[in-house]
Amino acid sequence: MKHSVVSLTINGAERQMLVAPGSTLIDVLRESQGLTGTRRGCEQGACGTCTVLVDGKTAMSCMLPVETIEGAHVETIEGLTPPQGLHPIQEAFLQGFATQCGFCTSGMIMVAAALLAKNPNPSREDVVRAISGNICRCTGYEAIIDAILDAAVRIRSAAHAEAA
Amino acid sequence: MEKIDTSFFAKEREAELSVVGESVQRADARGHVTGRTQFYEDVTFPNTLHLKMVRSTRHHALIKGIDTEAAMKVPGVVRILTHKDVPNNWYTILKLIGVGPDDEPVLPEDRVLFMGEQICAVLAETPQAALEAARRVVVDYEDLPPVFDVEAAMTSTPFKKDGTNYFVYEGHNCRRIRFGDVEKGFAEADHVIEHRYESSPIEHAPTETTGCTAKPEGNGRITIYSNTQALYFTLDNMALILGVPFNKLRLVGGTVGGGFGGKVDVIVEPIAALGAMLTNRPVKYAYSRAEEMQVSSPRAAERIYIKDGVMKDGRIIARKITLYVDAGAYCRHSTYGTTKAAAHMPGPYTIPNVHVDAYCVYTNRTPSSAMRGFGVTIGDFALESQMDQIARFLDMDPMELRLLNAYRDGDMKAHRKKVDGAALVEVIQAAARQTGKQLAPRFAKMSSMTREG
């Protein structure tokens, strides 16, 4: 089977790439784009650690044949990270001790980013529901939930300060 | 974060510790939140070969033949490794701390001892080609009767290379503790309470599966990028297996996407490095999720019998424990885990008569190994369940039963070591306080450091 050319906007930059049939988004991100911050966990859509944003919505990049999302906007943890300092979600994870081995962290933060973009003031239940597809085997869920709630406060107060 | 309660043992804290009791940021957290932490799989090399294993479909069988002809015809296949390629095929992980005998082959020779055991390794240009070829390798088996039960294994026909279906501890078939006279204790006790406790194997299921990439360097060395939790076990065992000096191997790692003890075995690295040596190309060997679940070592299943001689007032005067650790097909870290289990018995209680037999037993199940407090965790489950059973039987408060029997500084343990630095009494008192429970005055004023109460 022949390779095909796929165009994506990845972290704001337009990219064209040659992909083998059946290549998944994570293959492309990690192998041809060098964006290794997206982690490969189970390759069967069960752990959520490979979560990225596709057109603003969360997607498990291990389950997504890249040919099916031609033209999409993809955002990864590298795109979320500002050139200087950290994104408020990253700050909240850092200061809230919400990382242990770090392998689920990228996926958790991308899920949090999608949640907070849609719902700036989530309840604890909203956060639990949002991360329900993401597994943390170090079982640091409480700290992660607290960090996402803290990030919501940080983003709201930053927006408030900007408006004032 | 909550501060540590420093009100206990204030005298021992006089060293003016500046970090203990404080919250300190992890050194690796910034890398984690930005996705920049480098796991082994983030380091890639052009021209890498992918390794996939042909695995046993039988629990216990003789290997009558391995036919690789069809597999070698799959486009992209470069080489298939069997035991004949391994310089020193027999090893045991803890060899370098004096554990023996070598009971595990890197790749099996004439038999497989558990389902999923690796048989031969396919090296190919792509993971897909390696998988396809692995499926086409034909293994001719002659089934042998498997044994899955630890007590049955103790008396069934030996299936191990070295004779017995159990690990031999200094000439004995188990780790033993003998203290006082349990039979006399049972005769003098008001009640004898006996129960059996059992656990199943538990898989760590780390989010990052076990894997490594071995890369031949221009200077004749091999660099191995690995997610092992045990870089030096791995380095040492690889050197012995491959028959090369230690300084020909370099391990890069220490960043582990979830380990929990599941990444202290030495399974993927020696074969990947062998493949790299034989092909002079980088070789990547990573478990799929299914392999991680099926063949990586779980926490051992255990079966524990506890028989206690108990007085009406709650004092335990005799405790006899028979404990079986299911090591699965190979020793790995289970011999050490069983020693830990024995060392942990009879729990943190002062009991004058103790008898423990702790067996490390081989069965045709997936080899078990390390996992968070292995050897101790299941033992604790059994011991503390037994304490609750006794409390229920005597209609006593379970905290007070534990305080009555708690070891305190100066007591003699069954291992003939004097207790020093005990804190069980204070921990139970703190737990009672935090749960709003009123202990009887006698127990509320007890201390580990005095005989008061």
Interface residues (C-beta under 8 A of the other chain):
Chain A: R30 E31 T36 G37 T38 R39 R40 G41 C42 E43 Q44 A46 C47 T49 T76 I77 E78 T81 L86 Q90 F93 L94 Q95 F97 T99 C101 G102 F103 C104 T105 S106 I109 I135 C136 R137 C138
Chain B: M1 S23 Q25 R26 D28 A29 R30 G31 H32 V33 T34 G35 R36 T37 Q38 F39 E41 D42 T44 H204 A205 P206 T207 E208 T209 T255 V256 G257 G258 G259 F260 S288 R289
